[in-house]
Amino acid sequence: MIAHVKGIIEEKFGSNGLIVDVAGVGYEMLVPAYDFENCLLGEERKFYTYHQVRENAEELYGFSSLVAKKMFELLISVQGIGPKAGIAIMSLAEAEEVRNAIANGDVKFVSQAAGVGKKSAERVIVDLRDKVGIPSRYGATEVKGVVETAEPDEAMDALMALGFTLKEATTALEKIDSSLPLEERIKLALKK
């Protein structure tokens, strides 16, 4: 299993394809729209990866944060949602917005992803609503036209690297002031 790839962005193709050069080896991967838009040719980037091996193909999916990768893995655990549909849903907005939409039961938001119909969106909501934690804000989520990314939540990534699930990490950090230093946020979350 390939856990992450760190290298130079060599090529961008299609609407979400990248080739990342790692010590002379080019890894082709598909990424969500917000990662694709924020990658510059020649820039060094790290992607957390999901490696799918099928009978006749191997595909690599990349994410700029561990939270986004875990959200993608939750999405593809839903019956009828494969990696391409998962990337399409993750391309609607940043990972926290996708998580928030699912927590709010926003079927309209999820069904706007390419290849995801209303029934599949409803299945995503039913299967994942209890697994993604409480909403960070209430109400409908908007699909971003030009995606502006917030910095990935490093405290969330750190907790997940320590073995927390997405829901547990979200719950642990929900009442902790996000303006506190990273180390302090992690310590307070671990005390809960």
N, C-alpha and C positions, 0 to 999 in steps of 0.2 A: 504494500500500500504506500502511496506517495502522500505524505502528510502535508508538506508545503514545498513551494518552489520559490527560490529567490534568485533573480537574475535581471538581465537587461531586456527591455521591451524592444524586440527586433522588428516586428510587423504587427499591423492591425488589419483585419479583414472582415468583410461582412458587417453585421451590426453588433457583433459581440465576440469576435474571435481574436485571439492574440497568439503570437509566438514569442516565448520568453527564452532567451539564450542563457543557459546555465553552464558555464565552463565549456563552451563550444557545442553543447547539445541543445537543440531547439525543442522546447515543449510547447505543443499546440494545446490551447485550452479555450473553453468558452467561459465568459464571465458575465455577470449582470451588467445592464446598461450603465449604471452609475460608475462601476469600476472601469468599463470600457472608455467612457467619456473622460475620466480623470487620468488615464494613462497617456504618457507622452513617449514618443519613440526615443530610444536612447536612454531612458530613465531606468534606474534600478528599482524594482518593486518586489515585494514578498506577497505571495498568494497562498492562503490555506486552500488545500485542494481536496476534491472528492474524485476518486479514480473509479470509473465504472468499467467493468470488464464484462463484455457480452460474448456470445458465441462467435460472432464475426467482426467485432470491433472493440476497441478500447478508447474511451473518451475521458478527458480530464476537464474538470470544472473548477474554476478558481474564484476565490473570494478575498477581499482585502482585510476582512476581520474574521475571527473565529466565531463570533456571534452569527454573522451572515452564513457561514458554512453550516453551523448547527441548525439554523432556521431552514436552510435548504434541505438538510437531512431529514428534518421533521416533515417538510412538505412532501418529499418523495416517499415517505413511509405511508402516505395516504394512498389507498387503492385507486388506481386510475391516474395518478399523478406521477409521471416519469421525470427524468432529469431535464428534458427540454421544457416541459410545462413548469417545472420547479424554477428553472432559470427565468422563464417568462414572468412568473409571479415575483421573483426576486428583482426583476428589472423594473417593476412598477415604481419602486421607491427604495430608500435605504432600508436595511434590515429591521431597524426599530419601528419604522412606519408599517412595514409588512406585519410584524409581530403585533403591533397595536391594532391594526385592522382586523386581524384574526381574533384577537382578544375581545374586540368590540362586536364581533359577529358581522362584519361589513362584507356581505356577499357581493354587493355591487363592485366594490374595489377589487376583490380577488378575481371576479369574472371578467375584468377588463384585460387580463393577461391573454396574450395570443395563444389560442388552442385550449383555453379553459372556459368551458361553458358554465351555465348557471348551476346545473346539477353537480358538476365537479367542484365548483366553488363552495356550494353548500356542504359537500362531503368534507372539504378541507376545514371549514369552520367547525363542523360537528366533531370531527376527529381530533382537531388540534386546540380548540378553544381552551380546554382545561390543561393543556400541556405548555402553553406559552406564557402563562402568568397573567397578572391583572393588567388592564389597559393603563398606559402611562397618561393618556388623556382620552376623553370620551367624545363621541361624535364620528361622523364620516371622515374617512381618510381620502385625501386628494392624490391623484396620480400626478406626478411631477412631469411637466413637459421637458424642460431642461433640468436635469437632475443636479441639485446642489447638495453635496454631501456634507454631513457634519463629521467631525472627527470620530473615529470608532471609539467606543467606550472601553478603554483599556482595563478598567476595573472589572467590567463584565467579562472581557476576554480572560483576565487573570483568574477569576473565580471558576470559569468554565475549564480552564487548563488544570485547575485543582480538583476537578471532578464534579462540580456543580452542574446540574441540568440547566437549560435555558430558563425554565420556570423558577428554579431555586435561586439562581443568580439574580433574576429580575426582582424576586420577592426580597432577597437580602439587601439589595441596593435601593429599593423604592423610597425609603424614608431617610436616606443618607444624603446630605447636601452635596450636590455634584461639584460645587466650587472648592471643596476640600481637596488637599493634595491626594494623589493617587494612592500612596501607601496608607494614608489615614482611612480612606474609603474602604480599602481592602480589609484593614484590621477591624474596622467597625462591622463590616459585613460578616466576617468570620466569627465575631463574638455573638451574632444572633443565633 
